[in-house]
Amino acid sequence: MALNAHLDTLKRKHQAMSEAVENAQRAPGVDDLQVASMKKEKLRLKEEINRLSA
């Protein structure tokens, strides 16, 4: 059960990161490096979700 709870937490973080990236890309004057960093974190979360789901 602990693994399922961890996966749910990672999925929520991934969804929140997706929304944050979308909002940042729409906002004027947002630093491109910050957006790139957010995308890397989102990808890292996705990879961990996939690794734990396999």
CHARMM internal coordinates of N, CA and C (Angstrom, degrees):
IC EDIT
DIST 1 N 1 CA 1.4574
DIST 1 CA 1 C 1.5273
ANGL 1 N 1 CA 1 C 110.98
DIST 1 C 2 N 1.3120
ANGL 1 CA 1 C 2 N 117.39
DIHE 1 N 1 CA 1 C 2 N -31.86
DIST 2 N 2 CA 1.4599
ANGL 1 C 2 N 2 CA 120.32
DIHE 1 CA 1 C 2 N 2 CA -178.76
DIST 2 CA 2 C 1.5239
ANGL 2 N 2 CA 2 C 110.95
DIHE 1 C 2 N 2 CA 2 C -64.31
DIST 2 C 3 N 1.3349
ANGL 2 CA 2 C 3 N 117.12
DIHE 2 N 2 CA 2 C 3 N -35.20
DIST 3 N 3 CA 1.4561
ANGL 2 C 3 N 3 CA 120.34
DIHE 2 CA 2 C 3 N 3 CA 178.64
DIST 3 CA 3 C 1.5224
ANGL 3 N 3 CA 3 C 110.48
DIHE 2 C 3 N 3 CA 3 C -65.95
DIST 3 C 4 N 1.3365
ANGL 3 CA 3 C 4 N 117.29
DIHE 3 N 3 CA 3 C 4 N -41.85
DIST 4 N 4 CA 1.4579
ANGL 3 C 4 N 4 CA 120.54
DIHE 3 CA 3 C 4 N 4 CA 178.63
DIST 4 CA 4 C 1.5218
ANGL 4 N 4 CA 4 C 111.41
DIHE 3 C 4 N 4 CA 4 C -63.17
DIST 4 C 5 N 1.3079
ANGL 4 CA 4 C 5 N 116.76
DIHE 4 N 4 CA 4 C 5 N -39.50
DIST 5 N 5 CA 1.4598
ANGL 4 C 5 N 5 CA 120.71
DIHE 4 CA 4 C 5 N 5 CA 178.73
DIST 5 CA 5 C 1.5256
ANGL 5 N 5 CA 5 C 110.20
DIHE 4 C 5 N 5 CA 5 C -65.77
DIST 5 C 6 N 1.3190
ANGL 5 CA 5 C 6 N 116.38
DIHE 5 N 5 CA 5 C 6 N -39.98
DIST 6 N 6 CA 1.4717
ANGL 5 C 6 N 6 CA 120.59
DIHE 5 CA 5 C 6 N 6 CA 178.79
DIST 6 CA 6 C 1.5279
ANGL 6 N 6 CA 6 C 110.10
DIHE 5 C 6 N 6 CA 6 C -65.46
DIST 6 C 7 N 1.3323
ANGL 6 CA 6 C 7 N 116.84
DIHE 6 N 6 CA 6 C 7 N -42.50
DIST 7 N 7 CA 1.4642
ANGL 6 C 7 N 7 CA 120.55
DIHE 6 CA 6 C 7 N 7 CA 177.98
DIST 7 CA 7 C 1.5257
ANGL 7 N 7 CA 7 C 111.24
DIHE 6 C 7 N 7 CA 7 C -62.30
DIST 7 C 8 N 1.3185
ANGL 7 CA 7 C 8 N 116.77
DIHE 7 N 7 CA 7 C 8 N -41.37
DIST 8 N 8 CA 1.4702
ANGL 7 C 8 N 8 CA 120.24
DIHE 7 CA 7 C 8 N 8 CA 177.97
DIST 8 CA 8 C 1.5232
ANGL 8 N 8 CA 8 C 110.91
DIHE 7 C 8 N 8 CA 8 C -61.98
DIST 8 C 9 N 1.3253
ANGL 8 CA 8 C 9 N 116.34
DIHE 8 N 8 CA 8 C 9 N -41.12
DIST 9 N 9 CA 1.4633
ANGL 8 C 9 N 9 CA 120.66
DIHE 8 CA 8 C 9 N 9 CA 177.98
DIST 9 CA 9 C 1.5216
ANGL 9 N 9 CA 9 C 110.94
DIHE 8 C 9 N 9 CA 9 C -63.16
DIST 9 C 10 N 1.3283
ANGL 9 CA 9 C 10 N 116.52
DIHE 9 N 9 CA 9 C 10 N -44.18
DIST 10 N 10 CA 1.4638
ANGL 9 C 10 N 10 CA 120.19
DIHE 9 CA 9 C 10 N 10 CA 178.73
DIST 10 CA 10 C 1.5242
ANGL 10 N 10 CA 10 C 111.37
DIHE 9 C 10 N 10 CA 10 C -63.25
DIST 10 C 11 N 1.3200
ANGL 10 CA 10 C 11 N 116.67
DIHE 10 N 10 CA 10 C 11 N -39.76
DIST 11 N 11 CA 1.4680
ANGL 10 C 11 N 11 CA 120.36
DIHE 10 CA 10 C 11 N 11 CA 179.31
DIST 11 CA 11 C 1.5230
ANGL 11 N 11 CA 11 C 111.04
DIHE 10 C 11 N 11 CA 11 C -65.32
DIST 11 C 12 N 1.3189
ANGL 11 CA 11 C 12 N 117.33
DIHE 11 N 11 CA 11 C 12 N -39.37
DIST 12 N 12 CA 1.4696
ANGL 11 C 12 N 12 CA 120.36
DIHE 11 CA 11 C 12 N 12 CA 177.47
DIST 12 CA 12 C 1.5240
ANGL 12 N 12 CA 12 C 110.60
DIHE 11 C 12 N 12 CA 12 C -65.71
DIST 12 C 13 N 1.3316
ANGL 12 CA 12 C 13 N 116.81
DIHE 12 N 12 CA 12 C 13 N -41.62
DIST 13 N 13 CA 1.4682
ANGL 12 C 13 N 13 CA 120.53
DIHE 12 CA 12 C 13 N 13 CA 177.85
DIST 13 CA 13 C 1.5200
ANGL 13 N 13 CA 13 C 110.46
DIHE 12 C 13 N 13 CA 13 C -63.46
DIST 13 C 14 N 1.3345
ANGL 13 CA 13 C 14 N 117.07
DIHE 13 N 13 CA 13 C 14 N -40.58
DIST 14 N 14 CA 1.4638
ANGL 13 C 14 N 14 CA 121.52
DIHE 13 CA 13 C 14 N 14 CA 179.12
DIST 14 CA 14 C 1.5277
ANGL 14 N 14 CA 14 C 110.44
DIHE 13 C 14 N 14 CA 14 C -63.08
DIST 14 C 15 N 1.3339
ANGL 14 CA 14 C 15 N 116.75
DIHE 14 N 14 CA 14 C 15 N -43.66
DIST 15 N 15 CA 1.4639
ANGL 14 C 15 N 15 CA 120.68
DIHE 14 CA 14 C 15 N 15 CA 178.88
DIST 15 CA 15 C 1.5221
ANGL 15 N 15 CA 15 C 110.95
DIHE 14 C 15 N 15 CA 15 C -63.86
DIST 15 C 16 N 1.3143
ANGL 15 CA 15 C 16 N 116.88
DIHE 15 N 15 CA 15 C 16 N -42.90
DIST 16 N 16 CA 1.4594
ANGL 15 C 16 N 16 CA 120.81
DIHE 15 CA 15 C 16 N 16 CA 178.54
DIST 16 CA 16 C 1.5299
ANGL 16 N 16 CA 16 C 110.68
DIHE 15 C 16 N 16 CA 16 C -63.34
DIST 16 C 17 N 1.3241
ANGL 16 CA 16 C 17 N 116.75
DIHE 16 N 16 CA 16 C 17 N -39.36
DIST 17 N 17 CA 1.4625
ANGL 16 C 17 N 17 CA 121.19
DIHE 16 CA 16 C 17 N 17 CA 178.91
DIST 17 CA 17 C 1.5243
ANGL 17 N 17 CA 17 C 109.99
DIHE 16 C 17 N 17 CA 17 C -66.90
DIST 17 C 18 N 1.3297
ANGL 17 CA 17 C 18 N 117.62
DIHE 17 N 17 CA 17 C 18 N -38.20
DIST 18 N 18 CA 1.4640
ANGL 17 C 18 N 18 CA 121.42
DIHE 17 CA 17 C 18 N 18 CA 177.70
DIST 18 CA 18 C 1.5265
ANGL 18 N 18 CA 18 C 110.43
DIHE 17 C 18 N 18 CA 18 C -59.90
DIST 18 C 19 N 1.3068
ANGL 18 CA 18 C 19 N 115.69
DIHE 18 N 18 CA 18 C 19 N -46.04
DIST 19 N 19 CA 1.4630
ANGL 18 C 19 N 19 CA 120.35
DIHE 18 CA 18 C 19 N 19 CA 179.58
DIST 19 CA 19 C 1.5196
ANGL 19 N 19 CA 19 C 111.21
DIHE 18 C 19 N 19 CA 19 C -65.45
DIST 19 C 20 N 1.3173
ANGL 19 CA 19 C 20 N 117.13
DIHE 19 N 19 CA 19 C 20 N -40.06
DIST 20 N 20 CA 1.4604
ANGL 19 C 20 N 20 CA 121.03
DIHE 19 CA 19 C 20 N 20 CA 179.32
DIST 20 CA 20 C 1.5321
ANGL 20 N 20 CA 20 C 110.80
DIHE 19 C 20 N 20 CA 20 C -64.17
DIST 20 C 21 N 1.3302
ANGL 20 CA 20 C 21 N 117.25
DIHE 20 N 20 CA 20 C 21 N -40.41
DIST 21 N 21 CA 1.4645
ANGL 20 C 21 N 21 CA 121.04
DIHE 20 CA 20 C 21 N 21 CA 179.00
DIST 21 CA 21 C 1.5283
ANGL 21 N 21 CA 21 C 109.76
DIHE 20 C 21 N 21 CA 21 C -64.92
DIST 21 C 22 N 1.3279
ANGL 21 CA 21 C 22 N 116.95
DIHE 21 N 21 CA 21 C 22 N -44.56
DIST 22 N 22 CA 1.4597
ANGL 21 C 22 N 22 CA 120.52
DIHE 21 CA 21 C 22 N 22 CA 179.32
DIST 22 CA 22 C 1.5245
ANGL 22 N 22 CA 22 C 110.89
DIHE 21 C 22 N 22 CA 22 C -60.55
DIST 22 C 23 N 1.3177
ANGL 22 CA 22 C 23 N 116.79
DIHE 22 N 22 CA 22 C 23 N -45.19
DIST 23 N 23 CA 1.4658
ANGL 22 C 23 N 23 CA 120.67
DIHE 22 CA 22 C 23 N 23 CA 179.63
DIST 23 CA 23 C 1.5237
ANGL 23 N 23 CA 23 C 111.34
DIHE 22 C 23 N 23 CA 23 C -64.60
DIST 23 C 24 N 1.3107
ANGL 23 CA 23 C 24 N 117.06
DIHE 23 N 23 CA 23 C 24 N -40.25
DIST 24 N 24 CA 1.4652
ANGL 23 C 24 N 24 CA 121.10
DIHE 23 CA 23 C 24 N 24 CA -179.03
DIST 24 CA 24 C 1.5271
ANGL 24 N 24 CA 24 C 110.59
DIHE 23 C 24 N 24 CA 24 C -66.62
DIST 24 C 25 N 1.3264
ANGL 24 CA 24 C 25 N 117.16
DIHE 24 N 24 CA 24 C 25 N -37.86
DIST 25 N 25 CA 1.4557
ANGL 24 C 25 N 25 CA 120.02
DIHE 24 CA 24 C 25 N 25 CA -179.21
DIST 25 CA 25 C 1.5244
ANGL 25 N 25 CA 25 C 111.60
DIHE 24 C 25 N 25 CA 25 C -69.44
DIST 25 C 26 N 1.3146
ANGL 25 CA 25 C 26 N 117.63
DIHE 25 N 25 CA 25 C 26 N -27.57
DIST 26 N 26 CA 1.4628
ANGL 25 C 26 N 26 CA 121.32
DIHE 25 CA 25 C 26 N 26 CA 178.93
DIST 26 CA 26 C 1.5263
ANGL 26 N 26 CA 26 C 112.30
DIHE 25 C 26 N 26 CA 26 C -83.22
DIST 26 C 27 N 1.3038
ANGL 26 CA 26 C 27 N 116.96
DIHE 26 N 26 CA 26 C 27 N -22.66
DIST 27 N 27 CA 1.4659
ANGL 26 C 27 N 27 CA 121.00
DIHE 26 CA 26 C 27 N 27 CA -176.35
DIST 27 CA 27 C 1.5264
ANGL 27 N 27 CA 27 C 110.29
DIHE 26 C 27 N 27 CA 27 C -77.88
DIST 27 C 28 N 1.3254
ANGL 27 CA 27 C 28 N 116.38
DIHE 27 N 27 CA 27 C 28 N 135.31
DIST 28 N 28 CA 1.4663
ANGL 27 C 28 N 28 CA 118.88
DIHE 27 CA 27 C 28 N 28 CA 177.37
DIST 28 CA 28 C 1.5289
ANGL 28 N 28 CA 28 C 110.69
DIHE 27 C 28 N 28 CA 28 C -74.41
DIST 28 C 29 N 1.3083
ANGL 28 CA 28 C 29 N 115.23
DIHE 28 N 28 CA 28 C 29 N 143.42
DIST 29 N 29 CA 1.4584
ANGL 28 C 29 N 29 CA 120.31
DIHE 28 CA 28 C 29 N 29 CA 174.54
DIST 29 CA 29 C 1.5078
ANGL 29 N 29 CA 29 C 115.48
DIHE 28 C 29 N 29 CA 29 C 79.16
DIST 29 C 30 N 1.3186
ANGL 29 CA 29 C 30 N 118.05
DIHE 29 N 29 CA 29 C 30 N 14.93
DIST 30 N 30 CA 1.4515
ANGL 29 C 30 N 30 CA 120.30
DIHE 29 CA 29 C 30 N 30 CA 178.49
DIST 30 CA 30 C 1.5246
ANGL 30 N 30 CA 30 C 108.55
DIHE 29 C 30 N 30 CA 30 C -81.56
DIST 30 C 31 N 1.3123
ANGL 30 CA 30 C 31 N 115.88
DIHE 30 N 30 CA 30 C 31 N 138.00
DIST 31 N 31 CA 1.4563
ANGL 30 C 31 N 31 CA 122.23
DIHE 30 CA 30 C 31 N 31 CA -178.84
DIST 31 CA 31 C 1.5284
ANGL 31 N 31 CA 31 C 110.13
DIHE 30 C 31 N 31 CA 31 C -67.03
DIST 31 C 32 N 1.3340
ANGL 31 CA 31 C 32 N 116.44
DIHE 31 N 31 CA 31 C 32 N 126.97
DIST 32 N 32 CA 1.4615
ANGL 31 C 32 N 32 CA 121.37
DIHE 31 CA 31 C 32 N 32 CA -179.94
DIST 32 CA 32 C 1.5297
ANGL 32 N 32 CA 32 C 111.77
DIHE 31 C 32 N 32 CA 32 C -62.10
DIST 32 C 33 N 1.3152
ANGL 32 CA 32 C 33 N 117.26
DIHE 32 N 32 CA 32 C 33 N -33.26
DIST 33 N 33 CA 1.4623
ANGL 32 C 33 N 33 CA 120.25
DIHE 32 CA 32 C 33 N 33 CA 178.62
DIST 33 CA 33 C 1.5302
ANGL 33 N 33 CA 33 C 111.25
DIHE 32 C 33 N 33 CA 33 C -66.58
DIST 33 C 34 N 1.3136
ANGL 33 CA 33 C 34 N 115.69
DIHE 33 N 33 CA 33 C 34 N -35.04
DIST 34 N 34 CA 1.4603
ANGL 33 C 34 N 34 CA 119.85
DIHE 33 CA 33 C 34 N 34 CA 178.08
DIST 34 CA 34 C 1.5310
ANGL 34 N 34 CA 34 C 109.87
DIHE 33 C 34 N 34 CA 34 C -67.10
DIST 34 C 35 N 1.3202
ANGL 34 CA 34 C 35 N 116.82
DIHE 34 N 34 CA 34 C 35 N -42.58
DIST 35 N 35 CA 1.4637
ANGL 34 C 35 N 35 CA 120.67
DIHE 34 CA 34 C 35 N 35 CA 178.49
DIST 35 CA 35 C 1.5269
ANGL 35 N 35 CA 35 C 110.06
DIHE 34 C 35 N 35 CA 35 C -63.78
DIST 35 C 36 N 1.3348
ANGL 35 CA 35 C 36 N 116.93
DIHE 35 N 35 CA 35 C 36 N -42.80
DIST 36 N 36 CA 1.4602
ANGL 35 C 36 N 36 CA 120.88
DIHE 35 CA 35 C 36 N 36 CA 178.81
DIST 36 CA 36 C 1.5318
ANGL 36 N 36 CA 36 C 110.61
DIHE 35 C 36 N 36 CA 36 C -61.33
DIST 36 C 37 N 1.3028
ANGL 36 CA 36 C 37 N 116.72
DIHE 36 N 36 CA 36 C 37 N -40.75
DIST 37 N 37 CA 1.4616
ANGL 36 C 37 N 37 CA 121.21
DIHE 36 CA 36 C 37 N 37 CA 178.67
DIST 37 CA 37 C 1.5283
ANGL 37 N 37 CA 37 C 110.61
DIHE 36 C 37 N 37 CA 37 C -63.90
DIST 37 C 38 N 1.3141
ANGL 37 CA 37 C 38 N 116.51
DIHE 37 N 37 CA 37 C 38 N -41.11
DIST 38 N 38 CA 1.4578
ANGL 37 C 38 N 38 CA 121.01
DIHE 37 CA 37 C 38 N 38 CA 178.47
DIST 38 CA 38 C 1.5307
ANGL 38 N 38 CA 38 C 110.64
DIHE 37 C 38 N 38 CA 38 C -64.50
DIST 38 C 39 N 1.3263
ANGL 38 CA 38 C 39 N 116.54
DIHE 38 N 38 CA 38 C 39 N -39.56
DIST 39 N 39 CA 1.4634
ANGL 38 C 39 N 39 CA 120.53
DIHE 38 CA 38 C 39 N 39 CA 178.50
DIST 39 CA 39 C 1.5278
ANGL 39 N 39 CA 39 C 111.23
DIHE 38 C 39 N 39 CA 39 C -65.72
DIST 39 C 40 N 1.3200
ANGL 39 CA 39 C 40 N 117.18
DIHE 39 N 39 CA 39 C 40 N -38.27
DIST 40 N 40 CA 1.4661
ANGL 39 C 40 N 40 CA 120.65
DIHE 39 CA 39 C 40 N 40 CA 177.96
DIST 40 CA 40 C 1.5231
ANGL 40 N 40 CA 40 C 110.63
DIHE 39 C 40 N 40 CA 40 C -64.22
DIST 40 C 41 N 1.3199
ANGL 40 CA 40 C 41 N 116.60
DIHE 40 N 40 CA 40 C 41 N -41.51
DIST 41 N 41 CA 1.4647
ANGL 40 C 41 N 41 CA 120.66
DIHE 40 CA 40 C 41 N 41 CA 178.50
DIST 41 CA 41 C 1.5277
ANGL 41 N 41 CA 41 C 109.81
DIHE 40 C 41 N 41 CA 41 C -64.56
DIST 41 C 42 N 1.3301
ANGL 41 CA 41 C 42 N 116.53
DIHE 41 N 41 CA 41 C 42 N -41.30
DIST 42 N 42 CA 1.4602
ANGL 41 C 42 N 42 CA 120.99
DIHE 41 CA 41 C 42 N 42 CA 177.97
DIST 42 CA 42 C 1.5286
ANGL 42 N 42 CA 42 C 110.39
DIHE 41 C 42 N 42 CA 42 C -60.86
DIST 42 C 43 N 1.3230
ANGL 42 CA 42 C 43 N 117.05
DIHE 42 N 42 CA 42 C 43 N -43.46
DIST 43 N 43 CA 1.4632
ANGL 42 C 43 N 43 CA 121.82
DIHE 42 CA 42 C 43 N 43 CA 178.57
DIST 43 CA 43 C 1.5233
ANGL 43 N 43 CA 43 C 111.03
DIHE 42 C 43 N 43 CA 43 C -64.75
DIST 43 C 44 N 1.3282
ANGL 43 CA 43 C 44 N 116.94
DIHE 43 N 43 CA 43 C 44 N -40.60
DIST 44 N 44 CA 1.4591
ANGL 43 C 44 N 44 CA 120.74
DIHE 43 CA 43 C 44 N 44 CA 178.82
DIST 44 CA 44 C 1.5328
ANGL 44 N 44 CA 44 C 110.41
DIHE 43 C 44 N 44 CA 44 C -61.42
DIST 44 C 45 N 1.3300
ANGL 44 CA 44 C 45 N 116.25
DIHE 44 N 44 CA 44 C 45 N -42.44
DIST 45 N 45 CA 1.4584
ANGL 44 C 45 N 45 CA 120.44
DIHE 44 CA 44 C 45 N 45 CA 177.99
DIST 45 CA 45 C 1.5300
ANGL 45 N 45 CA 45 C 110.87
DIHE 44 C 45 N 45 CA 45 C -62.95
DIST 45 C 46 N 1.3306
ANGL 45 CA 45 C 46 N 116.26
DIHE 45 N 45 CA 45 C 46 N -43.92
DIST 46 N 46 CA 1.4612
ANGL 45 C 46 N 46 CA 121.11
DIHE 45 CA 45 C 46 N 46 CA -179.78
DIST 46 CA 46 C 1.5316
ANGL 46 N 46 CA 46 C 110.59
DIHE 45 C 46 N 46 CA 46 C -61.48
DIST 46 C 47 N 1.3252
ANGL 46 CA 46 C 47 N 116.55
DIHE 46 N 46 CA 46 C 47 N -43.52
DIST 47 N 47 CA 1.4572
ANGL 46 C 47 N 47 CA 120.10
DIHE 46 CA 46 C 47 N 47 CA 179.27
DIST 47 CA 47 C 1.5273
ANGL 47 N 47 CA 47 C 111.72
DIHE 46 C 47 N 47 CA 47 C -63.95
DIST 47 C 48 N 1.3111
ANGL 47 CA 47 C 48 N 117.12
DIHE 47 N 47 CA 47 C 48 N -38.82
DIST 48 N 48 CA 1.4693
ANGL 47 C 48 N 48 CA 120.09
DIHE 47 CA 47 C 48 N 48 CA 178.86
DIST 48 CA 48 C 1.5107
ANGL 48 N 48 CA 48 C 110.71
DIHE 47 C 48 N 48 CA 48 C -67.65
DIST 48 C 49 N 1.3397
ANGL 48 CA 48 C 49 N 116.65
DIHE 48 N 48 CA 48 C 49 N -39.79
DIST 49 N 49 CA 1.4690
ANGL 48 C 49 N 49 CA 120.21
DIHE 48 CA 48 C 49 N 49 CA 176.86
DIST 49 CA 49 C 1.5211
ANGL 49 N 49 CA 49 C 109.71
DIHE 48 C 49 N 49 CA 49 C -60.07
DIST 49 C 50 N 1.3194
ANGL 49 CA 49 C 50 N 116.50
DIHE 49 N 49 CA 49 C 50 N -46.74
DIST 50 N 50 CA 1.4662
ANGL 49 C 50 N 50 CA 120.44
DIHE 49 CA 49 C 50 N 50 CA 179.82
DIST 50 CA 50 C 1.5247
ANGL 50 N 50 CA 50 C 111.68
DIHE 49 C 50 N 50 CA 50 C -63.14
DIST 50 C 51 N 1.3219
ANGL 50 CA 50 C 51 N 116.94
DIHE 50 N 50 CA 50 C 51 N -40.90
DIST 51 N 51 CA 1.4627
ANGL 50 C 51 N 51 CA 121.10
DIHE 50 CA 50 C 51 N 51 CA -179.21
DIST 51 CA 51 C 1.5308
ANGL 51 N 51 CA 51 C 111.04
DIHE 50 C 51 N 51 CA 51 C -64.15
DIST 51 C 52 N 1.3164
ANGL 51 CA 51 C 52 N 116.25
DIHE 51 N 51 CA 51 C 52 N -42.78
DIST 52 N 52 CA 1.4644
ANGL 51 C 52 N 52 CA 119.64
DIHE 51 CA 51 C 52 N 52 CA -178.52
DIST 52 CA 52 C 1.5268
ANGL 52 N 52 CA 52 C 112.82
DIHE 51 C 52 N 52 CA 52 C -76.44
DIST 52 C 53 N 1.3204
ANGL 52 CA 52 C 53 N 116.48
DIHE 52 N 52 CA 52 C 53 N -24.12
DIST 53 N 53 CA 1.4639
ANGL 52 C 53 N 53 CA 120.13
DIHE 52 CA 52 C 53 N 53 CA 179.50
DIST 53 CA 53 C 1.5198
ANGL 53 N 53 CA 53 C 112.59
DIHE 52 C 53 N 53 CA 53 C -78.71
DIST 53 C 54 N 1.3217
ANGL 53 CA 53 C 54 N 116.49
DIHE 53 N 53 CA 53 C 54 N -23.10
DIST 54 N 54 CA 1.4736
ANGL 53 C 54 N 54 CA 120.35
DIHE 53 CA 53 C 54 N 54 CA -176.44
DIST 54 CA 54 C 1.5141
ANGL 54 N 54 CA 54 C 112.45
DIHE 53 C 54 N 54 CA 54 C -73.95
END
COOR INIT
IC SEED 1 N 1 CA 1 C
IC BUILD
